[in-house]
Amino acid sequence: MLDYIRKHSQSFMVWLLVGAIAFIFIVQFGPQSRGCGRGRLKTDYVAKVYGFGLSPDAWRWAWVMHNGSQMDPKEAKAMRLRETVMDGLIERELLVREAGRMGLKVTEEEVEDSLLEGRLFMTSSVHALGRTSSSGVIPIDFSREDGSFDFETFQMFVTNRFHMTLASFKEQQIREMHAQHMRQLVEAAVHVSDTEVRGEYDRESDRAKVGYVSFDPAFWVRRLEPSDAEITAWIEQHLDDVKKKYDDESYKYKSVERQVRTRHILFALTSDATDEEIAAKKVLAEEILAKIKGGADFAKLASTSSDDEESAKRGGDLGFRSRGDLVEEYEDVAFGLKEGEIAGPVKTMFGFHIIRCEGFREGDIPFEDVRVEIGRSLMLMSVAREQARKAAEEFLAKIGSGEDMDSAAEALEAVFYPPPASPAPAPKVKPGAEPAAGQAAGDAPAEEAGKEEKPRDPLMPRFKESSWIQRTDDSIPGIGRSKDLIGEVFTLDPAKPLVGHVVSVGDRWYVVKLVERMEPTDSDFATKKADIKQLLEGEKKISLFTQWMDDLRAKAEKEGAIEINQAYLKYTMEEGEEEAEAGEGDEKAD
């Protein structure tokens, strides 16, 4: 160590420092020194591993290095930091014990040289996560601008940061280096063959992108309007399925809190509606309400007048709803009505509502009371799924005849959302005729403004592309989990890019084709081989060492060789208070 400092000394003051360091090391590391505090380990320990007692200094060292002294106690508890630090110390001592059994040595000169070079060693638990997982060499700089070792800075770092003597700090480093040497010995058994490297390259480099169109039954559900008679007939034919659904989801119908069933007619308002628009909507709502009070059929008016298209198909029926399912203003009125009562106009964030109460239910709901509700839902999904399948098969047939999938998807959109019909040509203005107000001579009369174009349903079949997928993946982004489909994709090529059948994943149907393929090559492998080998070696080392360490600890626990002082795992007190309870007095870490 002294030779190392001499080589890096740049001034007379540094030569004086050489003598000071020599004296301190003689005092601190000599036989008369406190060393690692072993005189107190008989009664004062953090944990014992095969009889060796870990001192509070060991805990303080590890706790600070895991950033525990700078962490909010609640965060530390959420991360189980104390348990992680304890596991790291126990694993370190198991490694030190194995290193001793293997005859591995760490000299004082090695520790001193590593400190002079700005390298610390630390062992974290193999199962530490995130910010607590640093393990191995940790760089730290104790050098001056001229490159010489700054002993004062190093000494302050040890005493202020860890509240430890230099001797105890050095002892921690000796044990850390022993542990690291043992880990390196275990990891040295790892070997990665060229065959493994090539296999990994092939897996990583054999990729594909697919294009697909999704046919979601939910899109067709929104377009179904079965009559009551059709629903009743379907339920009779599928009564067992309806009962099974009720039994499978019985939790929905047990001890139900009070629910209300309502119909409504909505007169929608946008968030930026003007006072005039709000007043006009309210007048319209009051006119419809007057018709209902005059005897008009609520359901029929809802189907023709409501701006809520989904419920309008059902005569405004929203079904049974619990509190919290609807906006507060609506619920406050709905739950205050009696069966058959009508209220409105009720203003909410959506606009004005006319509300009719259809009834209430609560408690245990018998099957007969919900058979139509369940049956209707099952019928809609069954019919919609079949319609979606047929639409997917028709689309596939169209693509199979040679049409581009993207273009075909656009044509399919036009089926569901046909473009507005072109207006009839406006009559030309006769020469000399007086133009209408606001119309320039020779212009056609201004057309009446039409309604805004209806927004597209996000579930409508559209052409989309996935991100890159690999043979080893088990799902395709945008489609979902299907190992069979992935296997089929990798049999496709540019000459035959289309999956020849409709694919079912979850509730949806898909038409799928290969868009792009990336295949492995020898030249590309040659450039990536070294990096892949290094990556595989790192992964195998971590896996091997983790398993070896787990086996070593399991053996020690089975033999009863690990004893933990539970005081160090408590989060209820400050760090210094716990150490005092553990026998460290009032000495407190940062």
C-alpha positions in Angstrom: 0.0 0.0 0.0 2.8 2.5 0.9 4.6 1.7 -2.3 1.4 2.5 -4.2 1.0 5.9 -2.4 4.7 6.7 -3.1 4.2 6.1 -6.8 1.2 8.5 -6.8 2.6 11.1 -4.5 3.2 14.5 -6.0 4.4 16.7 -3.2 6.2 17.0 0.1 2.9 17.1 1.9 1.9 13.7 0.4 5.2 12.3 1.7 4.2 13.4 5.1 0.8 11.7 4.6 2.6 8.5 3.9 4.0 8.5 7.4 0.7 9.4 8.9 -1.1 6.6 7.2 1.5 4.1 8.2 1.1 5.1 11.8 -2.7 5.0 11.7 -2.7 1.5 10.1 -0.3 0.3 12.7 -2.5 1.6 15.5 -5.8 0.7 13.9 -4.9 -2.7 12.4 -2.4 -4.0 14.9 -3.1 -6.7 17.5 -3.9 -4.1 20.1 -6.6 -2.5 18.0 -10.4 -2.9 18.4 -10.5 -4.6 15.0 -14.0 -5.6 14.1 -15.3 -5.2 17.6 -15.1 -8.9 18.3 -14.9 -8.4 22.0 -18.6 -7.4 22.0 -20.0 -10.1 19.6 -20.8 -12.6 22.3 -23.8 -10.5 23.4 -24.1 -7.9 20.7 -24.9 -9.3 17.2 -27.2 -8.6 14.3 -27.3 -12.3 13.2 -25.3 -15.4 13.6 -24.2 -17.7 10.8 -22.7 -21.0 11.8 -21.8 -19.4 15.1 -20.1 -16.3 13.6 -21.8 -13.1 15.0 -22.4 -10.2 12.6 -21.7 -7.0 14.5 -23.7 -3.8 14.5 -20.9 -2.3 12.4 -21.7 -4.8 9.7 -25.3 -3.8 9.8 -24.4 -0.1 9.7 -22.1 -0.7 6.7 -24.8 -2.6 4.7 -27.6 -0.3 5.8 -25.8 2.8 4.6 -24.6 1.2 1.4 -28.2 0.2 0.6 -29.1 3.9 1.0 -31.3 3.0 4.1 -30.1 6.1 6.0 -31.3 8.4 3.2 -34.7 6.7 2.7 -38.0 7.6 4.1 -39.0 4.9 6.7 -42.3 4.2 5.0 -40.6 3.7 1.6 -38.0 1.4 3.3 -40.8 -0.6 4.8 -42.7 -0.9 1.5 -39.5 -2.1 -0.1 -38.8 -4.5 2.8 -35.3 -2.9 2.9 -34.4 -4.2 6.4 -35.1 -7.8 5.3 -33.1 -7.2 2.1 -30.1 -5.9 4.1 -30.3 -8.8 6.5 -30.5 -11.3 3.7 -27.4 -9.7 2.1 -25.4 -9.9 5.2 -26.3 -13.6 5.9 -25.5 -14.5 2.3 -22.2 -12.7 2.6 -21.2 -14.7 5.6 -22.3 -17.9 3.9 -20.0 -17.0 1.1 -17.1 -16.1 3.4 -17.5 -19.5 5.2 -17.4 -21.3 1.8 -14.4 -19.2 0.7 -12.6 -20.3 3.9 -13.5 -23.9 3.2 -12.0 -23.5 -0.3 -8.9 -22.0 1.0 -9.4 -18.6 -0.6 -7.5 -15.7 1.0 -7.8 -11.9 1.0 -4.7 -10.0 2.2 -4.6 -6.6 3.9 -2.6 -5.3 0.9 -5.5 -6.2 -1.5 -8.0 -4.3 0.6 -5.7 -1.3 1.0 -4.9 -1.3 -2.7 -8.6 -1.4 -3.6 -9.4 1.5 -1.3 -6.5 3.5 -2.8 -7.9 2.8 -6.3 -11.4 4.0 -5.2 -13.1 0.6 -5.2 -15.5 -0.7 -2.6 -17.0 -4.2 -2.5 -20.5 -4.9 -1.4 -22.7 -8.0 -1.3 -26.5 -7.6 -1.9 -29.0 -10.5 -1.6 -29.4 -12.4 -4.8 -33.1 -11.5 -4.6 -32.7 -7.8 -4.0 -34.6 -5.7 -6.5 -34.2 -2.2 -8.1 -32.2 0.4 -6.2 -31.2 -2.1 -3.5 -29.6 -4.6 -5.9 -26.1 -3.2 -6.4 -23.5 -5.9 -5.8 -19.8 -6.3 -6.6 -17.4 -3.4 -7.2 -18.7 0.1 -6.4 -16.4 2.9 -7.6 -15.7 5.8 -5.3 -13.1 8.5 -5.7 -10.7 9.5 -2.9 -8.1 11.2 -5.1 -7.0 14.8 -5.2 -6.8 16.9 -8.4 -3.1 15.8 -8.8 -4.1 12.2 -8.6 -2.7 11.5 -5.1 -4.8 9.7 -2.5 -6.7 12.0 -0.1 -6.5 10.3 3.2 -8.4 13.0 5.1 -11.4 12.6 2.8 -11.3 8.9 3.1 -11.2 9.0 6.9 -14.1 11.5 7.0 -16.0 9.3 4.7 -15.6 6.3 7.0 -16.2 8.1 10.3 -19.0 10.5 9.2 -20.8 8.3 6.7 -20.6 5.0 8.6 -19.7 6.0 12.2 -17.1 3.3 12.2 -13.4 3.0 13.0 -11.0 2.5 10.1 -10.3 -1.0 11.4 -13.9 -2.0 11.4 -14.4 -0.6 8.0 -11.4 -2.5 6.7 -12.8 -5.7 8.3 -16.1 -5.2 6.4 -14.1 -4.9 3.1 -12.1 -8.0 3.9 -15.3 -10.0 4.3 -16.9 -8.4 1.2 -13.9 -9.3 -0.9 -13.9 -12.9 0.4 -17.6 -13.1 -0.6 -16.9 -11.7 -4.1 -14.0 -14.1 -4.7 -16.3 -17.0 -3.8 -19.0 -15.7 -6.1 -16.4 -15.4 -8.9 -15.3 -19.0 -8.3 -18.9 -20.3 -8.6 -19.6 -18.2 -11.7 -16.4 -19.5 -13.3 -18.2 -22.8 -13.9 -20.4 -21.1 -16.5 -19.7 -22.0 -20.2 -21.6 -20.8 -23.2 -21.1 -22.8 -26.4 -21.1 -21.4 -29.9 -24.2 -23.5 -30.6 -26.0 -21.7 -27.7 -24.9 -18.4 -29.1 -26.1 -19.2 -32.6 -29.4 -20.5 -31.2 -30.0 -17.3 -29.3 -29.1 -15.2 -32.3 -31.5 -17.2 -34.5 -34.3 -16.7 -32.0 -33.7 -13.0 -31.6 -33.2 -12.3 -35.3 -36.0 -14.4 -36.8 -38.9 -11.9 -36.6 -42.1 -11.0 -38.3 -44.7 -8.3 -38.5 -48.3 -9.1 -39.3 -51.2 -7.1 -40.6 -54.7 -8.0 -39.4 -58.3 -7.0 -39.3 -60.2 -7.7 -36.1 -63.9 -8.7 -36.2 -65.2 -8.0 -32.6 -68.7 -9.3 -31.8 -69.2 -6.2 -29.6 -69.3 -4.2 -32.8 -72.2 -6.3 -34.1 -74.0 -6.3 -30.6 -74.5 -2.6 -31.0 -76.3 -3.2 -34.2 -78.7 -5.8 -33.0 -82.3 -5.0 -32.0 -84.1 -8.2 -31.2 -87.7 -8.1 -30.4 -89.1 -9.4 -27.1 -90.6 -12.4 -28.9 -87.2 -13.2 -30.5 -85.5 -13.0 -27.1 -88.2 -15.2 -25.4 -87.9 -17.8 -28.2 -84.1 -17.9 -27.9 -84.2 -18.3 -24.1 -86.5 -21.3 -24.5 -84.1 -22.9 -26.9 -81.1 -22.2 -24.6 -82.6 -22.4 -21.1 -79.8 -24.6 -19.8 -77.2 -22.0 -20.9 -79.1 -19.2 -19.3 -79.4 -21.1 -16.0 -75.7 -22.0 -16.0 -74.8 -18.3 -16.5 -77.0 -17.4 -13.5 -75.3 -20.1 -11.4 -71.8 -19.1 -12.5 -72.4 -15.5 -11.7 -74.6 -16.0 -8.7 -72.6 -13.5 -6.7 -74.2 -10.8 -8.9 -77.6 -11.7 -7.6 -77.0 -12.3 -3.9 -77.5 -9.6 -1.2 -77.9 -6.9 -3.9 -78.0 -3.3 -2.7 -81.0 -1.4 -3.8 -81.1 -0.9 -7.6 -83.4 1.2 -9.8 -84.5 0.5 -13.4 -85.2 3.6 -15.5 -85.9 4.7 -19.0 -84.7 8.0 -20.1 -84.8 10.4 -23.1 -81.6 12.4 -23.4 -81.4 15.9 -25.0 -77.6 16.1 -25.3 -75.5 19.2 -24.8 -71.8 19.7 -25.6 -69.5 21.0 -22.9 -69.2 24.3 -24.8 -72.9 24.8 -25.4 -74.0 28.4 -25.4 -76.8 29.8 -23.2 -79.1 29.9 -26.2 -78.4 26.2 -27.1 -79.0 25.2 -23.5 -82.3 27.1 -23.4 -83.4 25.6 -26.7 -82.7 22.0 -25.5 -84.6 22.6 -22.3 -87.6 23.9 -24.3 -87.5 20.8 -26.5 -87.3 18.5 -23.4 -90.3 20.3 -21.8 -92.3 19.8 -25.1 -91.6 16.0 -25.1 -92.4 15.8 -21.4 -95.7 17.5 -22.0 -96.5 14.9 -24.7 -95.7 12.0 -22.3 -97.9 13.6 -19.6 -100.6 13.9 -22.3 -100.5 10.1 -22.8 -97.8 9.6 -25.4 -95.8 6.3 -25.2 -92.6 6.9 -23.4 -90.6 4.1 -25.1 -91.7 5.2 -28.6 -90.7 8.8 -27.9 -87.4 7.6 -26.5 -86.6 5.6 -29.6 -87.3 8.6 -31.9 -86.3 11.6 -29.8 -83.4 10.5 -27.5 -79.8 11.5 -28.3 -78.6 8.3 -26.4 -78.5 6.0 -29.4 -77.8 2.8 -27.5 -80.7 3.1 -25.0 -83.0 4.5 -27.7 -82.9 1.1 -29.4 -84.5 -0.3 -26.2 -87.0 2.5 -25.7 -84.7 4.4 -23.4 -84.2 1.4 -21.0 -81.0 1.6 -18.9 -81.7 -1.6 -17.0 -81.2 -2.0 -13.3 -78.4 0.3 -11.9 -76.9 0.6 -8.4 -75.8 3.9 -6.9 -72.5 5.0 -8.4 -73.3 3.6 -11.8 -74.8 6.8 -13.1 -74.1 10.5 -12.6 -75.1 11.9 -9.3 -77.8 14.3 -10.4 -79.6 11.5 -12.4 -79.4 9.0 -9.5 -80.7 11.5 -6.9 -83.8 11.9 -8.9 -84.2 8.2 -10.1 -83.9 6.7 -6.6 -86.4 9.3 -5.3 -89.2 8.3 -7.7 -91.9 5.7 -7.2 -92.5 3.0 -9.8 -94.2 4.6 -12.9 -93.3 8.1 -11.9 -91.8 10.5 -14.5 -89.4 13.4 -13.7 -87.6 16.1 -15.8 -86.1 17.8 -17.3 -83.1 16.8 -15.1 -79.8 18.5 -16.1 -76.5 16.6 -15.9 -73.1 16.9 -17.6 -74.6 15.1 -20.6 -77.6 17.4 -21.1 -81.3 17.2 -20.1 -83.0 13.9 -19.2 -86.6 12.9 -18.9 -86.7 10.0 -16.5 -89.3 7.3 -15.9 -88.9 4.8 -13.0 -89.6 1.2 -14.0 -89.1 -0.3 -10.6 -86.6 -1.4 -7.9 -84.9 -4.6 -6.7 -82.6 -5.6 -3.8 -81.6 -8.6 -1.7 -81.4 -12.0 -3.3 -82.7 -11.9 -6.9 -84.3 -15.2 -8.1 -83.6 -16.6 -11.5 -87.0 -15.9 -12.9 -86.5 -12.2 -12.3 -83.3 -12.0 -14.3 -83.8 -14.8 -16.9 -84.7 -12.3 -19.6 -81.8 -10.0 -18.7 -79.3 -12.8 -18.8 -80.9 -14.4 -21.8 -80.9 -11.2 -23.8 -77.2 -10.7 -23.1 -76.3 -14.3 -24.1 -78.4 -14.1 -27.2 -76.8 -10.8 -28.3 -73.3 -12.2 -27.9 -74.1 -15.5 -29.6 -75.7 -13.9 -32.6 -73.1 -11.1 -32.8 -70.2 -13.6 -32.6 -71.7 -15.6 -35.5 -72.2 -12.4 -37.5 -68.6 -11.4 -36.8 -67.4 -14.8 -38.0 -69.3 -14.7 -41.2 -68.1 -11.1 -41.9 -64.5 -12.3 -41.3 -64.9 -15.2 -43.7 -66.3 -13.0 -46.4 -63.5 -10.6 -45.9 -60.9 -13.4 -46.1 -62.5 -14.7 -49.3 -62.1 -11.2 -50.8 -58.5 -11.0 -49.7 -57.8 -14.4 -51.0 -58.9 -13.4 -54.5 -56.0 -11.0 -54.6 -57.3 -7.7 -53.1 -55.0 -5.7 -50.8 -56.0 -6.1 -47.1 -55.7 -2.4 -46.3 -57.9 -1.4 -49.3 -60.4 -4.1 -48.5 -60.7 -2.8 -44.9 -61.4 0.7 -46.2 -64.1 -0.7 -48.5 -65.5 -2.5 -45.4 -65.7 0.7 -43.5 -67.8 2.2 -46.3 -70.3 -0.7 -45.8 -70.9 0.3 -42.2 -70.5 4.1 -42.8 -71.5 4.8 -46.4 -70.5 8.2 -47.6 -73.3 10.8 -47.8 -75.2 10.9 -51.1 -74.0 13.6 -53.4 -76.5 16.5 -53.5 -78.5 17.0 -56.7 -76.9 19.6 -59.1 -78.2 23.1 -58.2 -80.0 24.9 -61.0 -78.0 27.5 -62.7 -79.0 31.1 -62.2 -80.5 32.6 -65.4 -78.6 35.5 -66.8 -80.0 38.8 -65.5 -81.8 37.1 -62.6 -81.5 38.7 -59.2 -79.3 36.5 -56.9 -80.5 35.5 -53.5 -79.3 37.4 -50.5 -75.7 36.6 -49.7 -75.3 34.9 -53.1 -72.9 36.1 -55.8 -74.1 36.4 -59.3 -73.7 33.1 -61.2 -73.5 31.0 -57.9 -75.8 28.1 -57.1 -78.1 28.6 -54.1 -76.4 27.8 -50.8 -77.3 24.3 -49.6 -78.8 23.7 -46.2 -76.2 22.6 -43.7 -76.4 18.9 -43.0 -75.7 17.0 -39.8 -72.2 16.4 -38.7 -70.7 13.1 -39.9 -71.3 10.3 -37.4 -68.2 9.3 -35.5 -66.7 5.9 -36.3 -67.1 3.1 -33.8 -63.6 2.3 -32.5 -64.5 -1.5 -32.6 -65.2 -1.3 -36.4 -63.0 -3.7 -38.4 -59.9 -1.8 -39.5 -56.5 -2.8 -40.9 -53.7 -2.7 -38.3 -50.1 -3.8 -38.0 -48.4 -5.5 -35.1 -45.0 -4.7 -33.8 -42.2 -7.2 -34.3 -42.8 -10.7 -32.9 -40.4 -13.6 -32.4 -40.9 -17.4 -32.7 -40.5 -17.7 -28.9 -43.3 -15.2 -28.1 -46.6 -16.5 -26.9 -48.8 -13.5 -28.0 -49.1 -11.0 -30.8 -49.6 -7.3 -29.9 -53.1 -6.2 -30.8 -54.3 -9.8 -31.2 -53.5 -11.6 -28.0 -52.1 -15.0 -26.8 -51.9 -17.7 -29.5 -48.9 -19.9 -29.8 -50.5 -21.7 -32.7 -51.0 -18.5 -34.7 -47.4 -17.5 -34.1 -46.2 -20.8 -35.3 -48.3 -20.4 -38.4 -47.1 -16.9 -39.1 -43.5 -18.2 -39.3 -44.5 -20.6 -42.0 -45.6 -17.7 -44.2 -43.4 -15.9 -46.8 -43.9 -13.0 -49.2 -45.1 -15.3 -51.9 -47.8 -16.8 -49.6 -48.4 -14.1 -46.9 -52.0 -14.9 -45.9 -53.1 -17.1 -43.1 -55.6 -19.3 -45.0 -58.4 -19.4 -42.4 -60.2 -17.1 -40.0 -58.4 -17.1 -36.6 -60.2 -17.1 -33.3 -58.5 -15.5 -30.3 -60.6 -14.8 -27.3 -64.1 -13.6 -28.4 -62.8 -12.0 -31.6 -62.1 -13.3 -35.1 -59.1 -12.2 -37.1 -57.9 -12.2 -40.7 -54.1 -12.2 -40.6 -51.3 -11.8 -43.1 -47.5 -11.5 -43.1 -46.4 -7.9 -43.6 -42.6 -8.1 -43.1 -40.1 -10.8 -42.2 -36.5 -10.5 -40.8 -34.4 -13.7 -41.0 -31.0 -14.5 -39.5 -27.9 -14.4 -41.7 -24.3 -15.6 -41.2 -22.8 -12.1 -41.8 -25.1 -10.4 -39.2 -24.4 -13.2 -36.7 -20.6 -12.6 -37.1 -21.0 -9.0 -36.0 -23.3 -9.8 -33.1 -21.7 -13.0 -31.8 -19.4 -11.5 -29.1 -22.2 -9.3 -27.6 -24.7 -12.2 -27.5 -22.1 -14.5 -25.9 -21.4 -11.9 -23.2 -25.1 -11.4 -22.6 -25.7 -15.1 -22.3 -22.8 -15.6 -20.0 -24.1 -12.8 -17.7 -27.6 -14.4 -17.6 -26.2 -17.9 -16.9 -23.9 -16.6 -14.2 -26.8 -14.9 -12.4 -29.0 -17.9 -12.7 -26.3 -20.4 -11.6 -25.2 -18.2 -8.6 -28.7 -17.5 -7.5 -29.6 -21.2 -7.4 -26.3 -22.1 -5.7 -26.9 -19.4 -3.1 -30.5 -20.5 -2.5 -29.3 -24.1 -2.0 -26.5 -22.9 0.4 -28.9 -20.9 2.5 -31.6 -23.6 2.5 -29.0 -26.1 3.8 -27.9 -23.6 6.6 -31.5 -23.0 7.6 -32.2 -26.7 7.7 -29.2 -27.2 10.0 -30.4 -24.4 12.3 -27.2 -22.4 11.5 -28.8 -19.0 11.0 -30.0 -16.9 14.0 -31.4 -13.4 13.4 -31.7 -10.6 15.9 -35.3 -9.5 15.2 -34.7 -6.0 16.6 -33.0 -5.2 13.3 -36.0 -6.0 11.3 -38.4 -3.6 13.1 -39.5 -0.4 11.3 -41.2 1.1 14.4 -38.1 2.9 15.7 -35.4 5.1 14.4 -32.2 3.4 13.3 -30.2 4.6 16.3 -32.9 3.5 18.7 -32.8 0.0 17.3 -29.1 -0.2 17.6 -29.2 0.9 21.1 -31.7 -1.8 21.9 -29.4 -4.3 20.1 -26.5 -3.2 22.4 -24.8 -0.5 20.4 -25.5 2.3 22.8 -26.4 5.7 21.4 -24.1 5.5 18.4 -26.3 6.4 15.4 -25.8 6.0 11.7 -26.5 8.7 9.2 
